[in-house]
Amino acid sequence: MKKLLLLLTACVLIAACGRTSARKTAAAAATPTEDRVEVLYFHSKQRCATCLAIEKNTREALEARFADELKKGTLVFRSIDITEPENQALAETYEVTWSSLFVTEWRDGRSQSENLTEFAFANARTAPEQFRKGLTDDIAARLR
């Protein structure tokens, strides 16, 4: 019985260590090598009207004001379904469990993120112009 318990404990420890290093490997692979600004919109499959408005207004604002930066890759927009297995590591990195909006500035391999989720939920559907202006002003300051 002791051998079985010891074997089970060893298996659990090995599995836990493997999961952690896989998460770190995925996060390291996602680290950009070029300086840039990323706008990350995390969501699940089921979305409310406000969640849909956040993505729509974010996409439209970026395409209208930063078309050149999007084309050059100095600005990147990603819509990330957190229910997809390949997105789990990124969701864990940003500690998101529901719809969230982040702006992340990458400089010299280091990141600085701002969580705009509360601002997005307060404005994207009810005050879309205010949302677009706030978002694009934040991004413009980071791109300088």
C-alpha positions in Angstrom: 0.0 0.0 0.0 2.9 2.4 0.9 4.5 1.7 -2.5 1.2 2.5 -4.3 0.8 5.7 -2.4 4.5 6.7 -3.1 4.0 5.9 -6.8 0.8 7.9 -7.0 2.5 10.9 -5.3 5.4 10.8 -7.7 3.1 10.7 -10.7 1.2 13.7 -9.4 4.4 15.7 -8.8 5.8 14.8 -12.3 2.5 15.8 -13.9 2.4 19.1 -12.0 6.0 20.0 -13.0 5.3 19.2 -16.6 2.3 21.4 -16.7 4.2 24.4 -15.2 7.0 24.2 -17.7 4.6 23.8 -20.6 2.9 27.0 -19.5 6.2 28.8 -19.2 7.3 27.5 -22.6 4.1 28.7 -24.2 4.5 32.1 -22.5 8.1 32.4 -23.7 7.1 31.5 -27.2 4.5 34.3 -27.2 7.1 36.9 -26.2 7.6 39.3 -29.1 11.1 39.9 -30.2 10.2 43.3 -31.8 9.0 46.3 -29.9 5.3 46.7 -30.4 1.9 47.4 -28.7 -0.6 44.6 -28.5 -4.3 45.0 -27.9 -5.6 41.7 -26.5 -9.4 41.1 -26.2 -10.1 37.9 -24.2 -13.5 36.4 -24.5 -15.4 33.1 -24.3 -17.8 31.6 -26.9 -20.9 33.0 -25.2 -20.8 36.8 -25.3 -23.2 39.6 -24.2 -24.0 42.7 -26.2 -21.4 44.7 -24.3 -18.7 42.0 -25.0 -19.5 42.1 -28.7 -19.4 46.0 -28.6 -16.0 45.9 -27.0 -14.5 43.8 -29.8 -16.4 45.7 -32.6 -15.4 49.1 -31.4 -11.9 48.1 -30.6 -11.4 46.7 -34.1 -13.0 49.7 -35.8 -11.0 52.2 -33.8 -7.7 50.5 -34.5 -8.4 50.1 -38.2 -9.5 53.8 -38.5 -6.6 55.4 -36.6 -3.7 52.9 -36.8 -4.0 51.2 -40.2 -0.3 51.8 -41.0 0.8 50.5 -37.6 -1.3 47.4 -37.9 0.1 46.7 -41.4 3.7 47.2 -40.1 3.2 45.1 -37.0 4.1 47.8 -34.5 0.4 47.4 -33.4 -1.2 44.1 -33.1 -4.9 43.3 -32.3 -5.8 39.8 -31.1 -9.2 38.5 -30.2 -8.6 35.4 -28.0 -11.2 32.8 -27.1 -10.2 31.7 -23.7 -12.2 28.4 -24.0 -9.8 27.2 -26.7 -7.0 24.9 -25.3 -4.3 26.7 -27.3 -5.2 30.0 -25.5 -5.2 28.7 -21.9 -1.5 29.6 -21.2 -2.0 33.2 -22.4 -5.2 33.5 -20.4 -3.4 32.3 -17.3 -0.5 34.7 -17.9 -3.0 37.6 -17.9 -5.0 36.0 -15.1 -8.3 36.3 -17.1 -11.4 34.2 -16.6 -13.9 36.2 -18.6 -14.1 39.0 -21.1 -11.1 41.3 -20.7 -9.3 44.0 -22.6 -5.6 44.6 -22.2 -3.1 46.9 -23.9 0.4 45.6 -23.6 3.5 47.5 -24.6 6.6 45.4 -25.4 10.0 47.1 -25.2 13.3 45.2 -25.3 11.6 41.9 -24.6 9.8 43.2 -21.5 6.1 44.0 -21.2 4.0 46.5 -19.4 0.2 45.8 -19.5 -2.8 48.0 -18.7 -6.1 46.3 -17.9 -8.8 48.4 -19.6 -11.6 46.0 -18.9 -13.5 48.2 -16.5 -13.2 51.2 -18.9 -14.4 49.0 -21.8 -17.4 47.6 -20.0 -18.4 51.1 -18.8 -18.2 52.7 -22.3 -18.0 50.4 -25.3 -21.7 49.9 -25.7 -23.2 53.0 -24.1 -20.6 55.6 -25.0 -18.7 54.1 -28.0 -17.1 57.4 -29.1 -15.7 58.0 -25.6 -14.4 54.4 -25.6 -12.7 54.7 -29.0 -11.1 58.0 -28.0 -9.8 56.7 -24.7 -8.5 53.5 -26.2 -6.8 55.2 -29.2 -5.3 57.9 -27.0 -3.8 55.3 -24.8 -2.4 53.4 -27.7 -1.0 56.5 -29.4 0.9 57.4 -26.3 2.5 53.9 -26.2 3.4 54.0 -29.8 5.5 57.2 -29.4 
